[in-house]
Amino acid sequence: MKATTARNGFRPPSEVRSLAVAPEELAGLAEVAAICGVTKRAAQKYTARADFPAPLDRLASGPVWLRADVEAWAKATLPLQTGRPPKSSS
């Protein structure tokens, strides 16, 4: 279906997302840090991990995640192990 331009110059978007999420259900980097109980710098490292949930979207201010996804990840993953991994006994 091709979008057409109306007489007033308005052109409807070619794709409209039907996703309704309340603001309190979203988490930016500051909220990720608060949920995880770490600094924003540590939260940046967490969000770069392969096992961290994918962001819902990216805004001009940065990525946003579903708060429930971040909370579930934190519950299942934190606290992270510190130190070096044990040597393999080969």
Phi and psi in radians as a Rosetta constraint file:
Dihedral C 1 N 2 CA 2 C 2 CIRCULARHARMONIC -1.619 0.35
Dihedral N 2 CA 2 C 2 N 3 CIRCULARHARMONIC 2.309 0.35
Dihedral C 2 N 3 CA 3 C 3 CIRCULARHARMONIC -1.325 0.35
Dihedral N 3 CA 3 C 3 N 4 CIRCULARHARMONIC 2.414 0.35
Dihedral C 3 N 4 CA 4 C 4 CIRCULARHARMONIC -1.985 0.35
Dihedral N 4 CA 4 C 4 N 5 CIRCULARHARMONIC 2.682 0.35
Dihedral C 4 N 5 CA 5 C 5 CIRCULARHARMONIC -1.603 0.35
Dihedral N 5 CA 5 C 5 N 6 CIRCULARHARMONIC 2.231 0.35
Dihedral C 5 N 6 CA 6 C 6 CIRCULARHARMONIC -1.333 0.35
Dihedral N 6 CA 6 C 6 N 7 CIRCULARHARMONIC 3.007 0.35
Dihedral C 6 N 7 CA 7 C 7 CIRCULARHARMONIC -1.046 0.35
Dihedral N 7 CA 7 C 7 N 8 CIRCULARHARMONIC -0.544 0.35
Dihedral C 7 N 8 CA 8 C 8 CIRCULARHARMONIC -1.425 0.35
Dihedral N 8 CA 8 C 8 N 9 CIRCULARHARMONIC 0.061 0.35
Dihedral C 8 N 9 CA 9 C 9 CIRCULARHARMONIC 1.541 0.35
Dihedral N 9 CA 9 C 9 N 10 CIRCULARHARMONIC -0.074 0.35
Dihedral C 9 N 10 CA 10 C 10 CIRCULARHARMONIC -1.322 0.35
Dihedral N 10 CA 10 C 10 N 11 CIRCULARHARMONIC 2.275 0.35
Dihedral C 10 N 11 CA 11 C 11 CIRCULARHARMONIC -2.068 0.35
Dihedral N 11 CA 11 C 11 N 12 CIRCULARHARMONIC 2.074 0.35
Dihedral C 11 N 12 CA 12 C 12 CIRCULARHARMONIC -1.122 0.35
Dihedral N 12 CA 12 C 12 N 13 CIRCULARHARMONIC 2.622 0.35
Dihedral C 12 N 13 CA 13 C 13 CIRCULARHARMONIC -1.087 0.35
Dihedral N 13 CA 13 C 13 N 14 CIRCULARHARMONIC 2.549 0.35
Dihedral C 13 N 14 CA 14 C 14 CIRCULARHARMONIC -1.328 0.35
Dihedral N 14 CA 14 C 14 N 15 CIRCULARHARMONIC -0.409 0.35
Dihedral C 14 N 15 CA 15 C 15 CIRCULARHARMONIC -2.412 0.35
Dihedral N 15 CA 15 C 15 N 16 CIRCULARHARMONIC 2.252 0.35
Dihedral C 15 N 16 CA 16 C 16 CIRCULARHARMONIC -2.097 0.35
Dihedral N 16 CA 16 C 16 N 17 CIRCULARHARMONIC 2.175 0.35
Dihedral C 16 N 17 CA 17 C 17 CIRCULARHARMONIC -1.429 0.35
Dihedral N 17 CA 17 C 17 N 18 CIRCULARHARMONIC 2.374 0.35
Dihedral C 17 N 18 CA 18 C 18 CIRCULARHARMONIC -1.845 0.35
Dihedral N 18 CA 18 C 18 N 19 CIRCULARHARMONIC 1.099 0.35
Dihedral C 18 N 19 CA 19 C 19 CIRCULARHARMONIC -2.115 0.35
Dihedral N 19 CA 19 C 19 N 20 CIRCULARHARMONIC 2.000 0.35
Dihedral C 19 N 20 CA 20 C 20 CIRCULARHARMONIC -1.895 0.35
Dihedral N 20 CA 20 C 20 N 21 CIRCULARHARMONIC 1.979 0.35
Dihedral C 20 N 21 CA 21 C 21 CIRCULARHARMONIC -2.268 0.35
Dihedral N 21 CA 21 C 21 N 22 CIRCULARHARMONIC 2.232 0.35
Dihedral C 21 N 22 CA 22 C 22 CIRCULARHARMONIC -1.246 0.35
Dihedral N 22 CA 22 C 22 N 23 CIRCULARHARMONIC 2.546 0.35
Dihedral C 22 N 23 CA 23 C 23 CIRCULARHARMONIC -0.947 0.35
Dihedral N 23 CA 23 C 23 N 24 CIRCULARHARMONIC -0.625 0.35
Dihedral C 23 N 24 CA 24 C 24 CIRCULARHARMONIC -1.237 0.35
Dihedral N 24 CA 24 C 24 N 25 CIRCULARHARMONIC -0.174 0.35
Dihedral C 24 N 25 CA 25 C 25 CIRCULARHARMONIC -1.582 0.35
Dihedral N 25 CA 25 C 25 N 26 CIRCULARHARMONIC -0.048 0.35
Dihedral C 25 N 26 CA 26 C 26 CIRCULARHARMONIC -1.820 0.35
Dihedral N 26 CA 26 C 26 N 27 CIRCULARHARMONIC 2.742 0.35
Dihedral C 26 N 27 CA 27 C 27 CIRCULARHARMONIC -2.452 0.35
Dihedral N 27 CA 27 C 27 N 28 CIRCULARHARMONIC 2.153 0.35
Dihedral C 27 N 28 CA 28 C 28 CIRCULARHARMONIC -1.591 0.35
Dihedral N 28 CA 28 C 28 N 29 CIRCULARHARMONIC -2.976 0.35
Dihedral C 28 N 29 CA 29 C 29 CIRCULARHARMONIC -1.071 0.35
Dihedral N 29 CA 29 C 29 N 30 CIRCULARHARMONIC -0.706 0.35
Dihedral C 29 N 30 CA 30 C 30 CIRCULARHARMONIC -1.099 0.35
Dihedral N 30 CA 30 C 30 N 31 CIRCULARHARMONIC -0.692 0.35
Dihedral C 30 N 31 CA 31 C 31 CIRCULARHARMONIC -1.216 0.35
Dihedral N 31 CA 31 C 31 N 32 CIRCULARHARMONIC -0.654 0.35
Dihedral C 31 N 32 CA 32 C 32 CIRCULARHARMONIC -1.048 0.35
Dihedral N 32 CA 32 C 32 N 33 CIRCULARHARMONIC -0.771 0.35
Dihedral C 32 N 33 CA 33 C 33 CIRCULARHARMONIC -1.060 0.35
Dihedral N 33 CA 33 C 33 N 34 CIRCULARHARMONIC -0.765 0.35
Dihedral C 33 N 34 CA 34 C 34 CIRCULARHARMONIC -1.153 0.35
Dihedral N 34 CA 34 C 34 N 35 CIRCULARHARMONIC -0.746 0.35
Dihedral C 34 N 35 CA 35 C 35 CIRCULARHARMONIC -1.077 0.35
Dihedral N 35 CA 35 C 35 N 36 CIRCULARHARMONIC -0.723 0.35
Dihedral C 35 N 36 CA 36 C 36 CIRCULARHARMONIC -1.487 0.35
Dihedral N 36 CA 36 C 36 N 37 CIRCULARHARMONIC -0.216 0.35
Dihedral C 36 N 37 CA 37 C 37 CIRCULARHARMONIC 1.240 0.35
Dihedral N 37 CA 37 C 37 N 38 CIRCULARHARMONIC 0.645 0.35
Dihedral C 37 N 38 CA 38 C 38 CIRCULARHARMONIC -2.312 0.35
Dihedral N 38 CA 38 C 38 N 39 CIRCULARHARMONIC 3.077 0.35
Dihedral C 38 N 39 CA 39 C 39 CIRCULARHARMONIC -1.309 0.35
Dihedral N 39 CA 39 C 39 N 40 CIRCULARHARMONIC 2.897 0.35
Dihedral C 39 N 40 CA 40 C 40 CIRCULARHARMONIC -1.103 0.35
Dihedral N 40 CA 40 C 40 N 41 CIRCULARHARMONIC -0.603 0.35
Dihedral C 40 N 41 CA 41 C 41 CIRCULARHARMONIC -1.113 0.35
Dihedral N 41 CA 41 C 41 N 42 CIRCULARHARMONIC -0.763 0.35
Dihedral C 41 N 42 CA 42 C 42 CIRCULARHARMONIC -1.138 0.35
Dihedral N 42 CA 42 C 42 N 43 CIRCULARHARMONIC -0.666 0.35
Dihedral C 42 N 43 CA 43 C 43 CIRCULARHARMONIC -1.095 0.35
Dihedral N 43 CA 43 C 43 N 44 CIRCULARHARMONIC -0.645 0.35
Dihedral C 43 N 44 CA 44 C 44 CIRCULARHARMONIC -1.058 0.35
Dihedral N 44 CA 44 C 44 N 45 CIRCULARHARMONIC -0.718 0.35
Dihedral C 44 N 45 CA 45 C 45 CIRCULARHARMONIC -1.147 0.35
Dihedral N 45 CA 45 C 45 N 46 CIRCULARHARMONIC -0.715 0.35
Dihedral C 45 N 46 CA 46 C 46 CIRCULARHARMONIC -1.062 0.35
Dihedral N 46 CA 46 C 46 N 47 CIRCULARHARMONIC -0.786 0.35
Dihedral C 46 N 47 CA 47 C 47 CIRCULARHARMONIC -1.203 0.35
Dihedral N 47 CA 47 C 47 N 48 CIRCULARHARMONIC -0.310 0.35
Dihedral C 47 N 48 CA 48 C 48 CIRCULARHARMONIC -1.478 0.35
Dihedral N 48 CA 48 C 48 N 49 CIRCULARHARMONIC -0.173 0.35
Dihedral C 48 N 49 CA 49 C 49 CIRCULARHARMONIC -1.200 0.35
Dihedral N 49 CA 49 C 49 N 50 CIRCULARHARMONIC 2.572 0.35
Dihedral C 49 N 50 CA 50 C 50 CIRCULARHARMONIC -1.134 0.35
Dihedral N 50 CA 50 C 50 N 51 CIRCULARHARMONIC -0.494 0.35
Dihedral C 50 N 51 CA 51 C 51 CIRCULARHARMONIC -1.557 0.35
Dihedral N 51 CA 51 C 51 N 52 CIRCULARHARMONIC -0.031 0.35
Dihedral C 51 N 52 CA 52 C 52 CIRCULARHARMONIC -1.342 0.35
Dihedral N 52 CA 52 C 52 N 53 CIRCULARHARMONIC 2.519 0.35
Dihedral C 52 N 53 CA 53 C 53 CIRCULARHARMONIC -1.023 0.35
Dihedral N 53 CA 53 C 53 N 54 CIRCULARHARMONIC 2.577 0.35
Dihedral C 53 N 54 CA 54 C 54 CIRCULARHARMONIC -1.225 0.35
Dihedral N 54 CA 54 C 54 N 55 CIRCULARHARMONIC 2.530 0.35
Dihedral C 54 N 55 CA 55 C 55 CIRCULARHARMONIC -1.151 0.35
Dihedral N 55 CA 55 C 55 N 56 CIRCULARHARMONIC 2.595 0.35
Dihedral C 55 N 56 CA 56 C 56 CIRCULARHARMONIC -1.194 0.35
Dihedral N 56 CA 56 C 56 N 57 CIRCULARHARMONIC -0.701 0.35
Dihedral C 56 N 57 CA 57 C 57 CIRCULARHARMONIC -2.837 0.35
Dihedral N 57 CA 57 C 57 N 58 CIRCULARHARMONIC 2.970 0.35
Dihedral C 57 N 58 CA 58 C 58 CIRCULARHARMONIC -2.100 0.35
Dihedral N 58 CA 58 C 58 N 59 CIRCULARHARMONIC 2.200 0.35
Dihedral C 58 N 59 CA 59 C 59 CIRCULARHARMONIC -1.863 0.35
Dihedral N 59 CA 59 C 59 N 60 CIRCULARHARMONIC 3.063 0.35
Dihedral C 59 N 60 CA 60 C 60 CIRCULARHARMONIC -1.049 0.35
Dihedral N 60 CA 60 C 60 N 61 CIRCULARHARMONIC -0.544 0.35
Dihedral C 60 N 61 CA 61 C 61 CIRCULARHARMONIC -1.457 0.35
Dihedral N 61 CA 61 C 61 N 62 CIRCULARHARMONIC -0.121 0.35
Dihedral C 61 N 62 CA 62 C 62 CIRCULARHARMONIC 2.254 0.35
Dihedral N 62 CA 62 C 62 N 63 CIRCULARHARMONIC -3.087 0.35
Dihedral C 62 N 63 CA 63 C 63 CIRCULARHARMONIC -1.257 0.35
Dihedral N 63 CA 63 C 63 N 64 CIRCULARHARMONIC 2.700 0.35
Dihedral C 63 N 64 CA 64 C 64 CIRCULARHARMONIC -2.266 0.35
Dihedral N 64 CA 64 C 64 N 65 CIRCULARHARMONIC 2.512 0.35
Dihedral C 64 N 65 CA 65 C 65 CIRCULARHARMONIC -2.108 0.35
Dihedral N 65 CA 65 C 65 N 66 CIRCULARHARMONIC 2.834 0.35
Dihedral C 65 N 66 CA 66 C 66 CIRCULARHARMONIC -1.302 0.35
Dihedral N 66 CA 66 C 66 N 67 CIRCULARHARMONIC 2.228 0.35
Dihedral C 66 N 67 CA 67 C 67 CIRCULARHARMONIC -0.964 0.35
Dihedral N 67 CA 67 C 67 N 68 CIRCULARHARMONIC -0.720 0.35
Dihedral C 67 N 68 CA 68 C 68 CIRCULARHARMONIC -1.077 0.35
Dihedral N 68 CA 68 C 68 N 69 CIRCULARHARMONIC -0.662 0.35
Dihedral C 68 N 69 CA 69 C 69 CIRCULARHARMONIC -1.141 0.35
Dihedral N 69 CA 69 C 69 N 70 CIRCULARHARMONIC -0.734 0.35
Dihedral C 69 N 70 CA 70 C 70 CIRCULARHARMONIC -1.160 0.35
Dihedral N 70 CA 70 C 70 N 71 CIRCULARHARMONIC -0.761 0.35
Dihedral C 70 N 71 CA 71 C 71 CIRCULARHARMONIC -1.093 0.35
Dihedral N 71 CA 71 C 71 N 72 CIRCULARHARMONIC -0.717 0.35
Dihedral C 71 N 72 CA 72 C 72 CIRCULARHARMONIC -1.141 0.35
Dihedral N 72 CA 72 C 72 N 73 CIRCULARHARMONIC -0.729 0.35
Dihedral C 72 N 73 CA 73 C 73 CIRCULARHARMONIC -1.090 0.35
Dihedral N 73 CA 73 C 73 N 74 CIRCULARHARMONIC -0.799 0.35
Dihedral C 73 N 74 CA 74 C 74 CIRCULARHARMONIC -1.078 0.35
Dihedral N 74 CA 74 C 74 N 75 CIRCULARHARMONIC -0.731 0.35
Dihedral C 74 N 75 CA 75 C 75 CIRCULARHARMONIC -1.126 0.35
Dihedral N 75 CA 75 C 75 N 76 CIRCULARHARMONIC -0.682 0.35
Dihedral C 75 N 76 CA 76 C 76 CIRCULARHARMONIC -1.436 0.35
Dihedral N 76 CA 76 C 76 N 77 CIRCULARHARMONIC -0.418 0.35
Dihedral C 76 N 77 CA 77 C 77 CIRCULARHARMONIC -1.942 0.35
Dihedral N 77 CA 77 C 77 N 78 CIRCULARHARMONIC -0.595 0.35
Dihedral C 77 N 78 CA 78 C 78 CIRCULARHARMONIC -1.569 0.35
Dihedral N 78 CA 78 C 78 N 79 CIRCULARHARMONIC 2.606 0.35
Dihedral C 78 N 79 CA 79 C 79 CIRCULARHARMONIC -1.356 0.35
Dihedral N 79 CA 79 C 79 N 80 CIRCULARHARMONIC 2.604 0.35
Dihedral C 79 N 80 CA 80 C 80 CIRCULARHARMONIC -1.284 0.35
Dihedral N 80 CA 80 C 80 N 81 CIRCULARHARMONIC 2.605 0.35
Dihedral C 80 N 81 CA 81 C 81 CIRCULARHARMONIC -1.230 0.35
Dihedral N 81 CA 81 C 81 N 82 CIRCULARHARMONIC 2.451 0.35
Dihedral C 81 N 82 CA 82 C 82 CIRCULARHARMONIC -1.854 0.35
Dihedral N 82 CA 82 C 82 N 83 CIRCULARHARMONIC 2.824 0.35
Dihedral C 82 N 83 CA 83 C 83 CIRCULARHARMONIC 1.514 0.35
Dihedral N 83 CA 83 C 83 N 84 CIRCULARHARMONIC -3.082 0.35
Dihedral C 83 N 84 CA 84 C 84 CIRCULARHARMONIC -1.383 0.35
Dihedral N 84 CA 84 C 84 N 85 CIRCULARHARMONIC 2.621 0.35
Dihedral C 84 N 85 CA 85 C 85 CIRCULARHARMONIC -1.187 0.35
Dihedral N 85 CA 85 C 85 N 86 CIRCULARHARMONIC 2.663 0.35
Dihedral C 85 N 86 CA 86 C 86 CIRCULARHARMONIC -1.120 0.35
Dihedral N 86 CA 86 C 86 N 87 CIRCULARHARMONIC 2.600 0.35
Dihedral C 86 N 87 CA 87 C 87 CIRCULARHARMONIC -1.218 0.35
Dihedral N 87 CA 87 C 87 N 88 CIRCULARHARMONIC 2.479 0.35
Dihedral C 87 N 88 CA 88 C 88 CIRCULARHARMONIC -1.345 0.35
Dihedral N 88 CA 88 C 88 N 89 CIRCULARHARMONIC 2.546 0.35
Dihedral C 88 N 89 CA 89 C 89 CIRCULARHARMONIC -1.732 0.35
Dihedral N 89 CA 89 C 89 N 90 CIRCULARHARMONIC 1.287 0.35
